[in-house]
Amino acid sequence: MKVKRYFGLIFLGAVLVLPVTPHAGWLSAASNFQSDRHDDRDRDRKVQKYYDREHKDYHLWDDHERRAYRHWLEERREAARDFAKLQRKEQKENWKWRHEHPGETWERR
C-alpha cells in the first residue's frame, strides 16, 4: 500500500515539474509548432513575425506586409509610423483589415 502511495506521489511530482522544464523535447516541440513552420524559411532573412491574436495566426513582416500596412495607413490618412510602435488596438485593427483585404488593388502597385 505504501509503495502505491509513494509511486503516485513521484508520478504526480514528475507531471507537475515537466511542463516547467524548458528543454523537455516533446513539450517544446508541441508548444512551438505554430511558430516553427516559418523558422526554416526565415532563418536567413531575419523577418519579424507578428501574432494576430484575433485570427490566431502569424504574419511575416516582409515587403508584402509592409505594402499592405502603408496602404492601410493611406486609407486612414495617417502618417507613416513604425508598426511595432503602434498600440495593440491599432495593430489589431490592421490585422482585421488585412484579413478583410487579402488581395486587393494595393498589391498591384
C-alpha positions in Angstrom: 0.0 0.0 0.0 2.8 2.4 0.9 4.6 1.6 -2.4 1.5 2.7 -4.4 1.3 5.9 -2.4 5.0 6.7 -3.0 4.7 5.8 -6.7 1.7 8.1 -7.0 3.4 11.0 -5.3 6.5 10.6 -7.5 4.4 10.4 -10.6 2.4 13.5 -9.6 5.6 15.4 -8.9 7.0 14.5 -12.3 3.8 15.6 -14.0 3.9 18.9 -12.2 7.6 19.6 -12.9 7.8 18.5 -16.6 5.8 21.5 -18.1 8.1 23.9 -16.3 11.2 22.3 -17.7 12.4 24.5 -20.6 14.1 21.8 -22.7 11.6 18.9 -22.4 11.8 17.8 -26.1 8.2 16.8 -26.7 6.9 19.8 -24.8 8.9 22.4 -26.6 8.1 20.8 -29.9 4.4 20.8 -29.2 4.2 24.3 -27.9 6.3 25.9 -30.6 4.7 24.0 -33.6 2.9 27.1 -34.9 6.0 29.3 -34.8 8.3 26.7 -36.2 6.5 26.5 -39.5 8.3 29.6 -40.7 11.6 29.2 -39.0 13.4 27.3 -41.8 12.2 29.8 -44.4 13.1 32.9 -42.4 16.4 31.8 -40.8 18.5 33.7 -43.4 16.2 36.6 -43.9 15.6 37.7 -40.3 11.9 38.5 -41.0 9.9 39.8 -38.0 6.8 37.7 -37.1 3.7 39.2 -35.5 1.0 37.1 -33.9 -2.6 38.1 -34.7 -4.5 37.1 -31.5 -7.9 37.7 -33.0 -7.3 35.3 -36.0 -4.8 33.1 -34.3 -2.2 33.3 -37.0 1.2 34.7 -37.7 2.1 37.5 -40.2 5.6 37.7 -41.5 6.7 41.3 -41.7 8.0 41.2 -45.2 7.7 43.6 -48.3 4.2 42.3 -48.9 3.0 43.1 -45.4 4.8 46.5 -45.5 3.0 47.5 -48.7 -0.3 46.4 -47.1 0.4 48.4 -44.0 1.3 51.5 -46.0 -1.9 51.2 -47.9 -3.9 50.8 -44.7 -2.3 54.0 -43.3 -3.1 55.8 -46.6 -6.7 54.7 -46.4 -6.9 56.1 -42.8 -5.0 59.2 -43.9 -2.3 58.7 -41.3 1.4 59.5 -41.3 3.8 56.6 -41.7 4.8 55.1 -38.3 6.7 52.0 -37.3 4.2 49.1 -36.9 6.0 47.8 -33.8 5.3 51.1 -32.0 1.6 51.1 -32.7 -0.8 50.5 -29.8 -2.2 47.0 -29.6 -5.6 48.3 -30.6 -4.3 49.8 -33.8 -2.3 46.6 -34.6 -5.5 44.6 -34.1 -7.3 47.0 -36.5 -4.6 46.5 -39.1 -4.8 42.7 -38.8 -8.6 42.8 -39.1 -8.2 45.0 -42.3 -5.6 42.6 -43.7 -7.9 39.6 -43.3 -10.7 41.6 -44.9 -8.5 42.6 -47.8 -6.2 39.6 -48.6 -5.7 40.5 -52.3 -6.7 44.0 -53.4 -5.5 46.7 -55.7 -2.8 47.8 -53.3 -0.9 44.6 -54.2 -0.5 45.6 -57.8 1.4 48.8 -57.0 
